[in-house]
């Protein structure tokens, strides 16, 4: 059991490292692309853009594990809501106020859009994100809805495999024929089915099955290879190779070969990763903007943004995220595990 626990701790550590990579990407090359830094950021930080892709792999792994341990869709939905929404709502309020006070002006949204962000349905109604990072949360929640619907309706891995395989095929076809798709088909494939990212989630599901049983049948090995290979056509080089490398790192983590990265710092980063992701981007841009306006160096502004983001993430994690989860778990009725899909 200790070995299995360490493997999951390695995933927590990876989540923290990926979150830090996303923060550095936003503060260095992406800020430079949007607004211009007074210095040239290191090119290697461009790879931080794809830290989110590792989050999606992790979600596939963790969510399928959660589904197997949850009796019905209602309990699953409540558990996900208490996990995501309290911290998100605080993040929306803080970001909305901070951007209106500090800028950047092009990142401000009207109050109506901010209120729609509370539902995580705002993208489907053409409302802007309060924070640019929220695009991935919309995809996450859409994935949760699809998986709850499929898992509790089909109740069979054999049937679910067929549906997920079809989803992979649609992802290939949509990415390869993007320029020929109608507006309606683009909405279906890229918004509802998020074909650029669905194979990442599905790969996580298959890797969870492998982790759980210690092996995969030949058909699932082929399925996993097909899902992973989607990265080669979905993302530009050399980032597609980087995403494939992320798969390799993920496999090493669940195989017990990355336990050396598990330490107090990486686990702390992992625990803060969600709150940090929620709070860092637009607030950080405002701080960097203000630092330039005061005549400070770009590196000073980035340092200030990192410090403030970590401070806010720590406060949200320990005073919002954890207490809400604890409250929910303490009041949740004792449940009987559902049978694992076979």
C-alpha positions in Angstrom: 0.0 0.0 0.0 2.8 2.4 0.8 4.2 2.0 -2.7 0.8 2.7 -4.3 0.5 5.8 -2.1 3.9 7.0 -3.1 2.9 6.6 -6.8 -0.1 8.9 -6.2 2.1 11.3 -4.3 4.3 11.5 -7.4 1.3 12.6 -9.4 0.5 15.2 -6.8 4.1 16.4 -7.1 3.8 16.5 -10.9 0.6 18.5 -10.6 2.5 21.1 -8.6 5.4 21.3 -11.0 3.0 21.6 -13.9 1.2 24.5 -12.2 4.5 26.3 -11.6 5.3 25.8 -15.3 2.0 27.4 -16.3 2.6 30.3 -14.0 6.1 31.0 -15.4 4.7 30.6 -19.0 2.1 33.2 -18.3 4.4 35.7 -16.6 7.3 35.4 -19.0 6.7 34.5 -22.7 2.9 34.9 -22.7 3.0 38.3 -21.0 5.8 39.3 -23.5 3.6 38.2 -26.4 0.6 40.1 -25.1 2.1 43.3 -23.7 5.8 43.2 -24.1 8.5 42.7 -21.5 11.6 45.0 -21.2 13.7 41.8 -21.6 13.6 38.6 -23.6 12.1 35.7 -21.7 13.8 32.3 -22.0 12.3 30.3 -24.8 12.2 27.1 -22.7 9.4 28.6 -20.7 7.1 28.3 -23.7 6.7 24.7 -22.8 4.8 25.7 -19.7 1.8 26.4 -21.9 1.4 22.6 -22.0 1.4 22.0 -18.3 -2.4 22.2 -18.6 -2.3 19.1 -20.8 -0.7 17.2 -17.9 -3.6 18.4 -15.8 -6.0 16.9 -18.3 -4.2 13.5 -18.1 -4.4 13.6 -14.3 -8.1 14.5 -14.5 -8.8 11.4 -16.6 -6.9 9.2 -14.1 -8.4 10.7 -10.9 -12.0 11.2 -12.1 -12.4 7.6 -13.3 -11.1 6.4 -9.9 -13.6 8.7 -8.2 -16.5 7.5 -10.4 -15.7 3.9 -9.4 -15.9 4.8 -5.7 -19.1 6.8 -5.9 -22.6 5.4 -5.8 -24.5 7.6 -8.2 -24.2 10.7 -10.3 -25.7 13.0 -7.7 -22.9 12.3 -5.1 -20.3 12.5 -7.8 -21.6 15.9 -8.8 -21.7 17.2 -5.3 -18.2 16.0 -4.6 -16.9 17.8 -7.7 -18.8 20.9 -6.9 -17.4 21.2 -3.4 -13.9 20.5 -4.8 -14.0 23.1 -7.5 -16.6 25.8 -6.8 -15.7 27.5 -3.4 -12.2 28.3 -4.4 -13.3 29.3 -7.9 -15.9 31.7 -6.6 -13.4 33.4 -4.4 -10.9 33.5 -7.3 -13.5 35.1 -9.5 -14.3 37.8 -6.9 -10.7 38.7 -6.2 -9.7 38.6 -9.9 -12.6 40.7 -11.0 -11.8 43.4 -8.4 -8.1 43.3 -8.9 -8.3 43.7 -12.7 -10.6 46.7 -12.4 -8.2 48.3 -10.0 -4.8 47.3 -11.5 -5.6 46.4 -15.1 -4.7 45.4 -17.7 -7.7 47.2 -19.2 -8.2 44.6 -21.9 -8.7 41.9 -19.2 -11.7 43.6 -17.6 -15.1 42.0 -18.0 -18.6 43.3 -17.3 -20.4 42.2 -14.1 -22.8 40.1 -16.1 -19.9 38.0 -17.5 -18.3 37.7 -14.0 -21.6 36.4 -12.7 -21.9 33.9 -15.5 -18.3 32.7 -14.7 -19.7 31.4 -11.4 -21.6 28.7 -13.3 -18.6 27.7 -15.5 -21.1 27.8 -18.4 -20.1 31.2 -19.5 -18.1 30.1 -22.6 -21.2 28.4 -24.0 -23.1 31.8 -23.8 -20.2 33.9 -25.3 -19.2 35.5 -22.0 -15.5 36.2 -21.4 -13.4 34.5 -18.8 -12.8 36.6 -15.6 -9.3 35.0 -15.8 -7.8 33.6 -19.0 -6.9 30.4 -17.2 -10.6 29.5 -16.7 -10.9 28.1 -20.3 -9.6 24.8 -19.0 -12.1 24.7 -16.2 -14.9 24.8 -18.6 -13.4 21.8 -20.4 -12.9 20.0 -17.1 -16.5 20.4 -16.0 -17.8 19.4 -19.5 -15.6 16.3 -19.2 -17.1 15.5 -15.7 -20.7 15.8 -17.1 -19.9 13.5 -20.0 -18.2 10.9 -17.8 -20.9 10.9 -15.2 -23.5 10.4 -17.9 -21.6 7.6 -19.6 -20.4 5.8 -16.5 -23.7 5.6 -14.7 -25.7 4.9 -17.9 -23.5 2.3 -19.5 -22.3 0.6 -16.4 -19.9 -1.5 -18.4 -16.3 -0.9 -19.4 -16.8 -2.8 -22.7 -19.6 -0.4 -23.7 -17.7 2.7 -22.3 -14.6 1.6 -24.3 -16.6 1.7 -27.5 -17.9 5.2 -26.8 -14.5 6.5 -25.8 -12.9 4.9 -28.9 -15.5 6.7 -31.1 -14.6 9.9 -29.3 -10.9 9.4 -30.2 -11.8 8.8 -33.8 -13.9 11.9 -33.9 -11.0 13.8 -32.4 -8.7 12.7 -35.1 -11.1 13.5 -37.9 -12.1 16.9 -36.5 -8.5 18.0 -36.0 -7.5 16.9 -39.5 -10.5 18.6 -41.2 -10.8 21.7 -39.0 -10.9 24.1 -42.0 -13.8 22.2 -43.6 -16.1 22.1 -40.6 -19.2 24.3 -40.4 -19.7 26.7 -37.5 -22.1 24.3 -35.9 -19.7 21.4 -36.3 -16.9 23.4 -34.9 -19.0 24.2 -31.8 -19.9 20.5 -31.4 -16.4 19.1 -31.9 -14.3 21.8 -30.3 -16.6 23.1 -27.5 -18.8 20.1 -26.5 -16.4 17.3 -27.4 -13.1 19.4 -27.0 -11.4 17.3 -29.6 -8.0 18.9 -29.0 -7.9 17.6 -25.5 -10.3 14.7 -25.1 -7.6 12.1 -25.9 -5.6 13.4 -22.9 -8.5 12.7 -20.5 -9.1 9.3 -22.2 -5.4 8.4 -21.9 -5.6 9.2 -18.2 -8.6 6.8 -17.8 -6.7 4.0 -19.6 -3.6 4.7 -17.5 -5.7 4.4 -14.3 -7.0 1.0 -15.5 -3.4 -0.1 -16.0 -2.4 1.3 -12.6 -5.3 -0.5 -11.0 -4.9 -3.9 -12.6 -1.2 -3.9 -13.3 -1.8 -4.7 -17.0 -4.0 -3.9 -20.0 -5.5 -6.2 -22.5 -4.1 -5.9 -26.0 -7.1 -3.9 -27.2 -6.6 -1.3 -24.5 -2.9 -1.1 -25.3 -3.8 -0.2 -28.9 -6.5 2.2 -27.7 -3.9 3.9 -25.4 -1.4 4.2 -28.1 -4.0 5.7 -30.4 -5.1 8.2 -27.8 -1.5 9.3 -27.1 -0.5 9.6 -30.7 -3.3 12.1 -31.2 -0.8 14.7 -29.7 1.3 14.4 -32.9 -1.4 16.0 -35.0 -3.2 18.2 -32.4 -0.2 20.3 -31.4 2.6 22.0 -33.3 6.2 20.8 -33.1 8.1 20.6 -30.9 5.3 20.9 -28.4 3.7 17.7 -29.6 6.8 15.8 -28.7 6.8 17.5 -25.3 3.2 16.3 -24.7 4.3 12.7 -25.6 7.1 13.2 -23.1 4.5 14.2 -20.5 2.9 10.8 -21.1 6.2 9.1 -20.4 6.7 11.0 -17.2 3.1 10.1 -16.2 3.8 6.4 -16.8 7.0 6.7 -14.8 5.1 8.3 -11.9 2.5 5.6 -11.6 5.1 2.9 -12.0 7.0 4.2 -9.0 10.0 5.6 -10.8 9.5 9.2 -9.9 9.2 8.9 -6.1 12.4 10.9 -5.8 10.5 14.0 -6.8 8.2 13.6 -3.8 9.2 16.0 -1.1 7.7 18.7 1.1 8.1 21.4 -1.5 6.6 19.5 -4.5 3.7 18.2 -2.4 3.1 21.7 -1.1 3.1 22.9 -4.7 0.7 20.1 -5.6 -1.7 21.1 -2.8 -1.7 24.7 -3.9 -1.9 23.9 -7.6 -5.7 24.5 -8.1 -5.9 27.7 -6.1 -2.7 29.0 -7.8 -4.1 28.2 -11.2 -7.3 30.1 -10.4 -5.7 33.2 -9.0 -2.4 33.9 -10.8 -2.9 35.0 -14.4 -4.8 38.3 -14.6 -3.9 39.5 -11.1 -0.2 38.8 -12.0 -0.5 40.8 -15.2 -1.9 43.7 -13.3 1.0 43.6 -10.9 3.5 43.4 -13.6 1.8 46.3 -15.4 1.9 48.5 -12.3 5.5 47.6 -11.6 6.5 48.8 -15.1 4.4 52.0 -14.5 6.4 52.7 -11.3 9.7 52.3 -13.2 10.6 48.9 -11.7 12.3 46.2 -13.7 10.4 43.5 -15.4 12.0 40.8 -13.2 10.9 42.7 -10.1 7.4 42.9 -11.4 7.3 39.1 -12.1 8.8 38.4 -8.7 6.1 40.5 -7.0 3.4 38.7 -9.1 4.7 35.3 -8.1 4.8 36.2 -4.4 1.3 37.7 -4.4 -0.1 34.8 -6.4 1.4 32.2 -4.0 0.2 34.2 -1.0 -3.4 34.4 -2.3 -3.3 30.7 -3.4 -2.1 29.7 0.1 -4.9 31.7 1.8 -7.6 30.3 -0.6 -6.3 26.7 -0.2 -6.2 26.8 3.6 -9.1 29.0 4.4 -11.6 28.1 1.6 -10.7 25.0 -0.4 -9.7 22.7 2.5 -12.4 23.8 5.0 -15.2 23.4 2.4 -14.0 19.9 1.4 -13.7 18.9 5.1 -17.2 20.2 5.8 -18.6 18.2 2.9 -16.8 15.0 3.7 -17.8 15.2 7.4 -21.5 15.5 6.4 -21.5 13.1 3.6 -23.4 9.9 4.4 -21.4 6.8 4.6 -21.6 5.1 1.3 -21.1 1.6 -0.1 -18.6 1.4 -2.9 -20.2 0.6 -6.3 -18.9 -2.4 -8.3 -16.0 -1.6 -10.5 -16.6 -1.7 -14.2 -15.7 -5.0 -15.8 
